[in-house]
Every structure is written in structure tokens, then in C-alpha cells.
Amino acid sequence: METTTVSSKYQIVIPRKVRNQLGLKVGQKVQVLPYEGRIEIIPIESIKKSRGFLKGIDTKIEREKDRL
């Protein structure tokens, strides 16, 4: 577990180990969300990088008879 400190300007530094594990780059955008008493920081991926991440997913859905 990595720790960091909140500065007087409410800034934090993401530890190098975490940055490397997530592949974060300088200038990359992240979402910051409060969630159940903690802070979630979620890297925002580009649309181009996300392309094809659902490739191979099973799209066959068993539907109810009264539905199309």
C-alpha cells in the first residue's frame, strides 16, 4: 500500500509505483469521485485506446417470448 500527503493547496502526488502500474502519463486526465467515504481516482482512456475492448463478447441474449 502506498501513501501520500495532501498539500496546503489540496494537491497530492500519485506514487511512482502506482503511476507505473497504471501506465499514467504526464498531462493525462483522471476522474476524481467520492465513493463510500473514500476517494476514487480513475484514469480517463482515449476513445481510440478503448476501441475493440469488447471484441469477442457474447451478444446472444435469451429474450422473453413477448419481447422482440
C-alpha positions as CSV (number, residue, x, y, z in Angstrom):
1,M,0.0,0.0,0.0
2,E,1.3,3.4,-1.0
3,T,0.6,6.6,0.9
4,T,0.8,10.3,0.0
5,T,0.1,13.6,1.8
6,V,-2.4,16.3,0.9
7,S,-0.5,19.7,0.4
8,S,-1.7,23.1,1.7
9,K,-3.1,23.5,-1.8
10,Y,-5.0,20.2,-1.6
11,Q,-2.8,18.6,-4.1
12,I,-1.5,15.0,-3.9
13,V,1.3,13.2,-5.7
14,I,0.5,9.7,-7.1
15,P,3.4,7.5,-6.0
16,R,5.7,6.3,-8.8
17,K,4.9,2.6,-8.2
18,V,1.2,3.3,-8.8
19,R,1.8,5.5,-11.8
20,N,3.9,2.8,-13.4
21,Q,1.4,0.0,-12.7
22,L,-1.4,2.1,-14.3
23,G,0.7,3.5,-17.1
24,L,-0.2,7.1,-16.2
25,K,1.4,9.8,-18.3
26,V,2.1,13.4,-17.7
27,G,-1.0,15.5,-18.6
28,Q,-3.3,12.5,-18.6
29,K,-6.8,13.3,-17.3
30,V,-8.3,11.4,-14.4
31,Q,-11.8,11.4,-12.8
32,V,-11.9,12.1,-9.0
33,L,-15.0,10.7,-7.3
34,P,-16.1,10.4,-3.7
35,Y,-17.3,6.9,-3.1
36,E,-18.4,5.4,0.3
37,G,-16.1,7.5,2.4
38,R,-13.1,7.3,0.1
39,I,-11.7,9.0,-3.0
40,E,-11.6,7.0,-6.3
41,I,-9.2,8.3,-8.9
42,I,-10.0,6.8,-12.3
43,P,-7.7,7.3,-15.4
44,I,-9.6,8.5,-18.4
45,E,-8.8,6.5,-21.5
46,S,-9.0,7.8,-25.0
47,I,-11.7,6.5,-27.3
48,K,-9.0,5.2,-29.7
49,K,-7.4,3.2,-26.9
50,S,-10.7,1.8,-25.8
51,R,-11.6,0.6,-29.3
52,G,-12.2,-3.1,-29.5
53,F,-12.1,-3.8,-25.8
54,L,-15.5,-5.7,-26.1
55,K,-14.3,-7.8,-29.0
56,G,-15.4,-11.4,-28.6
57,I,-18.1,-10.6,-26.1
58,D,-21.2,-13.0,-26.3
59,T,-24.0,-10.9,-27.7
60,K,-26.6,-13.6,-27.7
61,I,-29.3,-12.7,-25.2
62,E,-32.1,-15.0,-24.4
63,R,-35.2,-12.9,-24.6
64,E,-38.7,-13.3,-23.2
65,K,-41.2,-14.6,-25.7
66,D,-43.3,-11.4,-25.6
67,R,-40.2,-9.3,-26.5
68,L,-38.7,-8.7,-29.9
